[in-house]
């Protein structure tokens, strides 16, 4: 019986570790206070890049409730390099069709998105980069947004 239990444990461990996503560098969401995203609340996510020779895909992660009143969102994406140089891009992400149908995957009253904003991007050099996400809509705070984040994965 002990042999059977230890064999099962070893098999389970092998399956678990073989299913890990080795392409993902980071996939992080930060919960926003009371589902309100103010201008002052920048979502900061450090990302350690081991190689500048590898292309990466970059995604914007977002979760909102069905009460979010817009079909899009404008975001300022600040990227600070290991040497302190900062670049900023303003991006618009479409969240719903013209008829109001949400484009994200839904569960109950929440909708989730993972929207690619850079494909095959090569970081200038290895090191730790800081992504800062800042909402850039007219409303302050922006209501019914529960989480924002970044996903960085090695391009295939």
N, CA, C and O of each residue as an XYZ file, in Angstrom:
624
protein
N       0.824     -1.196      0.000
C       0.000      0.000      0.000
C       0.870      1.261      0.000
O       0.557      2.230     -0.692
N       1.985      1.249      0.793
C       2.886      2.391      0.818
C       3.484      2.618     -0.565
O       3.636      3.758     -1.003
N       3.819      1.535     -1.247
C       4.391      1.626     -2.577
C       3.410      2.300     -3.540
O       3.819      3.120     -4.363
N       2.132      1.964     -3.445
C       1.102      2.532     -4.302
C       0.948      4.027     -4.042
O       0.823      4.810     -4.983
N       0.955      4.430     -2.765
C       0.819      5.848     -2.416
C       2.015      6.651     -2.920
O       1.836      7.734     -3.477
N       3.217      6.146     -2.735
C       4.406      6.885     -3.174
C       4.472      6.933     -4.704
O       4.919      7.932     -5.268
N       4.036      5.875     -5.376
C       4.010      5.876     -6.845
C       3.020      6.922     -7.361
O       3.295      7.640     -8.323
N       1.867      6.990     -6.702
C       0.862      7.976     -7.089
C       1.398      9.393     -6.889
O       1.194     10.256     -7.743
N       2.076      9.638     -5.777
C       2.636     10.950     -5.477
C       3.693     11.346     -6.511
O       3.714     12.492     -6.958
N       4.546     10.438     -6.885
C       5.574     10.707     -7.894
C       4.929     11.004     -9.251
O       5.322     11.957     -9.924
N       3.958     10.213     -9.652
C       3.267     10.415    -10.917
C       2.549     11.766    -10.931
O       2.611     12.491    -11.923
N       1.877     12.100     -9.846
C       1.179     13.381     -9.734
C       2.165     14.545     -9.854
O       1.871     15.529    -10.533
N       3.313     14.449     -9.215
C       4.338     15.503     -9.268
C       4.869     15.687    -10.685
O       5.064     16.814    -11.141
N       5.100     14.581    -11.374
C       5.594     14.650    -12.751
C       4.568     15.357    -13.644
O       4.930     16.218    -14.446
N       3.322     15.000    -13.506
C       2.267     15.615    -14.309
C       2.151     17.101    -13.986
O       2.027     17.926    -14.891
N       2.189     17.440    -12.715
C       2.066     18.837    -12.289
C       3.192     19.685    -12.854
O       2.929     20.755    -13.402
N       4.426     19.245    -12.739
C       5.561     20.034    -13.206
C       5.675     20.049    -14.728
O       6.211     21.008    -15.284
N       5.201     19.044    -15.400
C       5.271     19.035    -16.859
C       4.230     19.956    -17.477
O       4.353     20.316    -18.647
N       3.213     20.344    -16.725
C       2.157     21.208    -17.241
C       2.447     22.692    -17.012
O       1.656     23.535    -17.437
N       3.530     23.028    -16.370
C       3.836     24.428    -16.119
C       4.143     25.153    -17.421
O       4.740     24.589    -18.339
N       3.723     26.418    -17.485
C       3.923     27.243    -18.661
C       5.310     27.871    -18.596
O       5.531     28.826    -17.851
N       6.238     27.335    -19.373
C       7.616     27.830    -19.334
C       7.787     29.088    -20.177
O       8.843     29.718    -20.125
N       6.786     29.464    -20.941
C       6.865     30.661    -21.777
C       6.539     31.932    -20.989
O       6.988     33.015    -21.364
N       5.773     31.819    -19.915
C       5.334     32.989    -19.161
C       6.426     33.483    -18.233
O       6.954     32.730    -17.415
N       6.758     34.764    -18.369
C       7.727     35.407    -17.489
C       6.999     35.962    -16.273
O       7.439     35.774    -15.139
N       5.882     36.646    -16.512
C       5.045     37.169    -15.437
C       3.604     37.276    -15.941
O       3.366     37.596    -17.106
N       2.665     37.010    -15.064
C       1.233     37.188    -15.342
C       0.606     37.615    -14.024
O       0.209     36.781    -13.210
N       0.522     38.927    -13.827
C       0.129     39.468    -12.527
C      -1.005     40.466    -12.673
O      -1.006     41.299    -13.579
N      -1.967     40.370    -11.773
C      -3.050     41.340    -11.665
C      -3.009     41.957    -10.272
O      -2.760     41.266     -9.284
N      -3.254     43.256    -10.204
C      -3.291     43.971     -8.930
C      -4.735     44.395     -8.683
O      -5.363     45.029     -9.531
N      -5.247     44.039     -7.519
C      -6.617     44.406     -7.160
C      -6.689     45.896     -6.860
O      -5.834     46.441     -6.164
N      -7.721     46.550     -7.394
C      -7.904     47.985     -7.203
C      -8.858     48.238     -6.043
O      -9.830     47.506     -5.853
N      -8.577     49.261     -5.283
C      -9.323     49.587     -4.077
C     -10.792     49.886     -4.380
O     -11.097     50.827     -5.112
N     -11.684     49.102     -3.828
C     -13.138     49.283     -3.943
C     -13.636     49.363     -5.381
O     -14.635     50.028     -5.655
N     -12.942     48.685     -6.307
C     -13.302     48.664     -7.729
C     -13.334     50.065     -8.338
O     -14.108     50.339     -9.256
N     -12.485     50.941     -7.816
C     -12.354     52.304     -8.336
C     -10.886     52.550     -8.650
O     -10.024     52.382     -7.787
N     -10.601     52.950     -9.889
C      -9.221     53.173    -10.304
C      -9.000     54.669    -10.479
O      -9.474     55.263    -11.448
N      -8.281     55.275     -9.542
C      -8.012     56.715     -9.609
C      -6.736     56.973    -10.390
O      -5.918     56.074    -10.589
N      -6.578     58.228    -10.835
C      -5.366     58.614    -11.559
C      -4.123     58.370    -10.705
O      -3.076     57.972    -11.217
N      -4.245     58.606     -9.426
C      -3.093     58.491     -8.520
C      -2.669     57.045     -8.280
O      -1.528     56.796     -7.890
N      -3.563     56.100     -8.505
C      -3.260     54.692     -8.229
C      -2.684     54.029     -9.474
O      -3.421     53.487    -10.298
N      -1.372     54.079     -9.601
C      -0.706     53.421    -10.720
C      -0.400     51.980    -10.327
O       0.073     51.713     -9.222
N      -0.669     51.073    -11.228
C      -0.385     49.660    -11.005
C       1.056     49.419    -11.442
O       1.382     49.551    -12.621
N       1.926     49.062    -10.481
C       3.352     48.861    -10.758
C       3.686     47.375    -10.698
O       3.355     46.683     -9.736
N       4.356     46.899    -11.757
C       4.720     45.487    -11.837
C       6.154     45.368    -12.341
O       6.452     45.763    -13.467
N       7.047     44.821    -11.507
C       8.416     44.588    -11.978
C       8.486     43.302    -12.803
O       7.815     42.317    -12.495
N       9.304     43.328    -13.850
C       9.476     42.167    -14.724
C      10.962     41.968    -14.958
O      11.639     42.860    -15.470
N      11.475     40.796    -14.581
C      12.892     40.489    -14.764
C      13.080     39.819    -16.118
O      12.539     38.744    -16.375
N      13.854     40.471    -16.979
C      14.153     39.960    -18.312
C      15.575     39.409    -18.295
O      16.531     40.139    -18.034
N      15.703     38.120    -18.576
C      17.012     37.462    -18.538
C      17.811     37.636    -19.821
O      19.041     37.604    -19.795
N      17.116     37.821    -20.956
C      17.827     37.897    -22.225
C      17.195     38.940    -23.146
O      15.978     38.958    -23.335
N      18.024     39.797    -23.709
C      17.538     40.792    -24.663
C      17.412     40.203    -26.068
O      16.883     40.860    -26.964
N      17.884     38.991    -26.270
C      17.851     38.366    -27.594
C      16.535     37.657    -27.894
O      16.290     37.259    -29.033
N      15.694     37.497    -26.887
C      14.445     36.749    -27.041
C      13.294     37.731    -27.272
O      13.186     38.720    -26.546
N      12.427     37.483    -28.267
C      11.243     38.330    -28.439
C      10.152     37.935    -27.438
O      10.008     36.766    -27.081
N       9.394     38.935    -27.000
C       8.339     38.726    -26.009
C       7.020     39.287    -26.532
O       7.000     40.222    -27.332
N       5.929     38.702    -26.068
C       4.592     39.245    -26.294
C       4.133     39.873    -24.982
O       4.278     39.284    -23.911
N       3.574     41.084    -25.085
C       3.137     41.828    -23.901
C       1.627     41.998    -23.949
O       1.060     42.353    -24.982
N       0.981     41.738    -22.807
C      -0.471     41.801    -22.706
C      -0.896     42.724    -21.574
O      -0.228     42.817    -20.544
N      -2.017     43.402    -21.782
C      -2.674     44.188    -20.738
C      -3.786     43.315    -20.165
O      -4.636     42.819    -20.904
N      -3.777     43.129    -18.844
C      -4.820     42.365    -18.158
C      -5.805     43.336    -17.514
O      -5.396     44.353    -16.953
N      -7.094     43.033    -17.591
C      -8.122     43.884    -16.987
C      -9.297     43.041    -16.543
O      -9.673     42.072    -17.202
N      -9.872     43.426    -15.411
C     -11.141     42.844    -14.958
C     -12.052     43.991    -14.556
O     -11.635     44.931    -13.879
N     -13.308     43.894    -14.988
C     -14.304     44.901    -14.600
C     -15.641     44.217    -14.385
O     -15.825     43.057    -14.753
N     -16.568     44.942    -13.788
C     -17.909     44.395    -13.580
C     -18.790     44.767    -14.776
O     -18.395     45.573    -15.619
N     -19.971     44.182    -14.840
C     -20.917     44.470    -15.916
C     -21.433     45.905    -15.834
O     -22.028     46.401    -16.791
N     -21.214     46.574    -14.712
C     -21.670     47.953    -14.541
C     -20.697     48.984    -15.115
O     -20.985     50.181    -15.083
N     -19.559     48.544    -15.634
C     -18.609     49.465    -16.273
C     -19.343     50.141    -17.423
O     -19.972     49.463    -18.235
N     -19.273     51.466    -17.505
C     -20.160     52.188    -18.426
C     -19.577     52.526    -19.795
O     -20.236     53.196    -20.589
N     -18.362     52.080    -20.089
C     -17.748     52.393    -21.377
C     -17.485     51.120    -22.169
O     -17.443     50.024    -21.610
N     -17.310     51.278    -23.481
C     -16.982     50.127    -24.337
C     -15.485     50.030    -24.588
O     -15.027     49.152    -25.319
N     -14.719     50.942    -23.977
C     -13.270     50.950    -24.163
C     -12.591     51.453    -22.892
O     -13.253     51.815    -21.919
N     -11.266     51.468    -22.920
C     -10.496     52.060    -21.839
C      -9.186     52.581    -22.433
O      -8.561     51.923    -23.266
N      -8.786     53.769    -21.991
C      -7.495     54.336    -22.366
C      -6.539     54.145    -21.200
O      -6.884     54.408    -20.048
N      -5.337     53.685    -21.513
C      -4.325     53.395    -20.502
C      -3.010     54.049    -20.904
O      -2.627     54.031    -22.074
N      -2.323     54.626    -19.923
C      -0.943     55.048    -20.125
C      -0.066     53.915    -19.612
O      -0.175     53.508    -18.455
N       0.801     53.412    -20.478
C       1.712     52.340    -20.091
C       3.107     52.944    -20.013
O       3.705     53.306    -21.026
N       3.608     53.045    -18.793
C       4.952     53.569    -18.554
C       5.883     52.369    -18.391
O       5.569     51.433    -17.656
N       7.010     52.395    -19.067
C       7.999     51.331    -18.952
C       9.335     51.953    -18.576
O       9.908     52.736    -19.333
N       9.823     51.588    -17.389
C      11.108     52.084    -16.907
C      12.134     50.971    -17.056
O      11.943     49.864    -16.552
N      13.226     51.275    -17.755
C      14.273     50.281    -18.016
C      15.209     50.172    -16.812
O      15.145     51.001    -15.905
N      16.073     49.164    -16.795
C      17.006     48.992    -15.683
C      17.922     50.205    -15.449
O      18.384     50.428    -14.330
N      18.181     50.987    -16.506
C      19.030     52.174    -16.332
C      18.232     53.424    -15.953
O      18.802     54.512    -15.862
N      16.915     53.283    -15.731
C      16.086     54.397    -15.279
C      15.386     55.171    -16.380
O      14.600     56.072    -16.088
N      15.651     54.843    -17.642
C      15.001     55.532    -18.754
C      13.536     55.102    -18.812
O      13.218     53.915    -18.743
N      12.643     56.104    -18.942
C      11.208     55.829    -18.928
C      10.575     56.232    -20.261
O      10.799     57.335    -20.760
N       9.786     55.325    -20.825
C       9.003     55.629    -22.019
C       7.533     55.425    -21.683
O       7.185     54.584    -20.853
N       6.677     56.198    -22.333
C       5.246     56.129    -22.067
C       4.487     56.017    -23.375
O       4.786     56.718    -24.342
N       3.502     55.129    -23.399
C       2.605     54.981    -24.545
C       1.172     55.079    -24.056
O       0.836     54.579    -22.983
N       0.327     55.727    -24.852
C      -1.107     55.761    -24.554
C      -1.780     54.763    -25.486
O      -1.618     54.823    -26.705
N      -2.540     53.845    -24.892
C      -3.207     52.794    -25.664
C      -4.705     52.824    -25.386
O      -5.144     53.104    -24.271
N      -5.473     52.530    -26.423
C      -6.908     52.327    -26.268
C      -7.194     50.845    -26.450
O      -6.727     50.227    -27.407
N      -7.962     50.280    -25.529
C      -8.345     48.877    -25.612
C      -9.863     48.794    -25.729
O     -10.588     49.352    -24.905
N     -10.338     48.096    -26.756
C     -11.767     47.907    -26.977
C     -12.265     46.797    -26.065
O     -11.689     45.709    -26.039
N     -13.334     47.062    -25.313
C     -13.853     46.095    -24.347
C     -15.214     45.525    -24.732
O     -15.615     44.475    -24.229
N     -15.928     46.218    -25.627
C     -17.271     45.764    -26.007
C     -17.542     46.093    -27.473
O     -16.926     46.987    -28.054
N     -18.470     45.353    -28.049
C     -18.933     45.623    -29.408
C     -19.882     46.820    -29.383
O     -20.282     47.274    -28.312
N     -20.240     47.327    -30.558
C     -21.140     48.491    -30.651
C     -22.501     48.218    -30.014
O     -23.152     49.138    -29.518
N     -22.932     46.947    -30.028
C     -24.231     46.613    -29.433
C     -24.160     46.403    -27.918
O     -25.170     46.082    -27.291
N     -22.972     46.583    -27.326
C     -22.821     46.460    -25.877
C     -22.348     45.106    -25.390
O     -22.144     44.919    -24.191
N     -22.168     44.155    -26.297
C     -21.710     42.823    -25.893
C     -20.235     42.893    -25.493
O     -19.391     43.350    -26.265
N     -19.937     42.429    -24.259
C     -18.566     42.457    -23.766
C     -17.700     41.471    -24.541
O     -18.144     40.375    -24.881
N     -16.477     41.868    -24.813
C     -15.539     41.012    -25.546
C     -14.736     40.097    -24.627
O     -14.154     39.113    -25.086
N     -14.700     40.409    -23.344
C     -13.944     39.607    -22.384
C     -14.667     38.339    -22.006
O     -15.844     38.158    -22.315
N     -13.945     37.461    -21.332
C     -14.581     36.236    -20.841
C     -15.293     36.571    -19.539
O     -14.733     37.242    -18.672
N     -16.514     36.108    -19.406
C     -17.339     36.467    -18.266
C     -17.569     35.339    -17.308
O     -17.645     34.170    -17.684
N     -17.679     35.721    -16.047
C     -18.029     34.786    -14.987
C     -18.863     35.564    -13.980
O     -18.341     36.386    -13.227
N     -20.167     35.295    -13.977
C     -21.048     36.060    -13.103
C     -21.133     37.496    -13.592
O     -21.532     37.753    -14.728
N     -20.758     38.418    -12.736
C     -20.829     39.844    -13.040
C     -19.470     40.418    -13.442
O     -19.360     41.627    -13.645
N     -18.426     39.580    -13.562
C     -17.081     40.057    -13.886
C     -16.665     39.622    -15.287
O     -17.013     38.541    -15.762
N     -15.903     40.513    -15.929
C     -15.363     40.234    -17.252
C     -13.854     40.411    -17.209
O     -13.341     41.369    -16.630
N     -13.150     39.471    -17.832
C     -11.688     39.465    -17.823
C     -11.151     39.570    -19.239
O     -11.718     39.020    -20.182
N     -10.035     40.295    -19.365
C      -9.391     40.505    -20.658
C      -7.897     40.266    -20.514
O      -7.309     40.516    -19.462
N      -7.304     39.787    -21.574
C      -5.858     39.705    -21.716
C      -5.604     40.115    -23.168
O      -5.716     39.307    -24.091
N      -5.257     41.404    -23.343
C      -5.189     41.999    -24.674
C      -3.725     42.272    -25.046
O      -3.017     42.988    -24.338
N      -3.293     41.700    -26.150
C      -1.911     41.878    -26.594
C      -1.715     43.314    -27.070
O      -2.499     43.828    -27.868
N      -0.642     43.964    -26.563
C      -0.339     45.309    -27.041
C       1.036     45.424    -27.683
O       1.338     46.443    -28.304
N       1.874     44.405    -27.546
C       3.152     44.352    -28.270
C       3.415     42.897    -28.623
O       3.253     42.000    -27.795
N       3.823     42.681    -29.870
C       4.131     41.327    -30.333
C       5.591     41.277    -30.780
O       6.078     42.173    -31.469
N       6.270     40.215    -30.376
C       7.687     40.019    -30.719
C       8.552     41.215    -30.316
O       9.445     41.632    -31.053
N       8.268     41.748    -29.145
C       9.009     42.899    -28.630
C      10.328     42.435    -28.016
O      10.359     41.469    -27.255
N      11.411     43.126    -28.350
C      12.709     42.810    -27.760
C      13.102     43.933    -26.804
O      13.230     45.091    -27.202
N      13.289     43.572    -25.548
C      13.755     44.538    -24.560
C      15.188     44.926    -24.926
O      15.957     44.072    -25.366
N      15.563     46.199    -24.753
C      16.899     46.660    -25.157
C      18.053     45.929    -24.471
O      19.099     45.710    -25.080
N      17.862     45.552    -23.201
C      18.913     44.813    -22.491
C      18.287     44.009    -21.363
O      17.139     44.242    -20.986
N      19.041     43.072    -20.835
C      18.561     42.250    -19.715
C      18.499     43.109    -18.452
O      19.206     44.109    -18.331
N      17.648     42.704    -17.521
C      17.511     43.419    -16.255
C      16.063     43.499    -15.834
O      15.190     42.893    -16.455
N      15.808     44.254    -14.772
C      14.446     44.389    -14.255
C      13.809     45.666    -14.791
O      14.324     46.768    -14.603
N      12.685     45.488    -15.456
C      11.887     46.594    -15.996
C      10.668     46.787    -15.092
O      10.164     45.832    -14.501
N      10.206     48.025    -14.992
C       9.014     48.323    -14.201
C       7.923     48.804    -15.152
O       8.083     49.811    -15.841
N       6.814     48.069    -15.180
C       5.625     48.500    -15.909
C       4.742     49.262    -14.926
O       4.512     48.804    -13.807
N       4.250     50.424    -15.347
C       3.278     51.183    -14.564
C       2.068     51.410    -15.453
O       2.188     51.955    -16.551
N       0.918     50.997    -14.983
C      -0.329     51.184    -15.714
C      -1.116     52.292    -15.040
O      -1.309     52.284    -13.824
N      -1.570     53.249    -15.846
C      -2.311     54.397    -15.323
C      -3.568     54.557    -16.163
O      -3.484     54.673    -17.386
N      -4.722     54.566    -15.527
C      -5.953     54.771    -16.295
C      -5.956     56.195    -16.817
O      -5.523     57.117    -16.126
N      -6.456     56.379    -18.064
C      -6.406     57.681    -18.717
C      -7.760     58.039    -19.314
O      -7.857     58.540    -20.434
N      -8.803     57.767    -18.533
C     -10.159     58.102    -18.946
C     -10.534     59.450    -18.317
O      -9.770     59.996    -17.520
N     -11.701     59.981    -18.671
C     -12.130     61.262    -18.100
C     -12.573     61.120    -16.653
O     -12.415     62.050    -15.862
N     -13.122     59.978    -16.304
C     -13.625     59.764    -14.943
C     -12.482     59.526    -13.970
O     -11.552     58.772    -14.256
N     -12.562     60.170    -12.829
C     -11.588     59.936    -11.761
C     -12.329     59.962    -10.427
O     -12.764     61.021     -9.976
N     -12.469     58.806     -9.802
C     -11.946     57.501    -10.199
C     -12.807     56.855    -11.277
O     -13.956     57.236    -11.499
N     -12.221     55.880    -11.929
C     -12.916     55.084    -12.929
C     -13.573     53.928    -12.182
O     -12.896     53.060    -11.632
N     -14.897     53.934    -12.173
C     -15.659     52.965    -11.372
C     -15.802     51.612    -12.057
O     -15.759     51.507    -13.283
N     -15.974     50.578    -11.233
C     -16.286     49.205    -11.646
C     -15.118     48.485    -12.337
O     -15.331     47.527    -13.079
N     -13.896     48.945    -12.092
C     -12.703     48.238    -12.563
C     -12.084     47.589    -11.339
O     -11.707     48.281    -10.393
N     -11.976     46.271    -11.344
C     -11.539     45.560    -10.135
C     -10.051     45.199    -10.127
O      -9.441     45.162     -9.058
N      -9.454     44.931    -11.293
C      -8.044     44.512    -11.348
C      -7.427     44.997    -12.652
O      -8.106     45.134    -13.670
N      -6.120     45.254    -12.597
C      -5.350     45.555    -13.800
C      -3.983     44.890    -13.650
O      -3.493     44.700    -12.537
N      -3.377     44.540    -14.783
C      -2.075     43.884    -14.688
C      -1.413     43.706    -16.034
O      -1.835     44.257    -17.050
N      -0.355     42.911    -16.001
C       0.497     42.681    -17.168
C       0.802     41.178    -17.280
O       0.947     40.470    -16.284
N       0.890     40.735    -18.521
C       1.407     39.397    -18.814
C       2.538     39.584    -19.818
O       2.380     40.260    -20.835
N       3.677     38.978    -19.514
C       4.835     38.970    -20.421
C       5.172     37.514    -20.665
O       5.379     36.747    -19.724
N       5.228     37.134    -21.942
C       5.570     35.756    -22.295
C       6.558     35.751    -23.435
O       6.587     36.663    -24.261
N       7.371     34.708    -23.470
C       8.307     34.530    -24.571
C       7.496     34.248    -25.833
O       6.593     33.413    -25.817
N       7.815     34.940    -26.921
C       7.115     34.717    -28.195
C       7.565     33.381    -28.764
O       8.706     32.961    -28.570
N       6.667     32.728    -29.461
C       6.989     31.421    -30.030
C       7.262     31.523    -31.506
O       7.551     30.515    -32.151
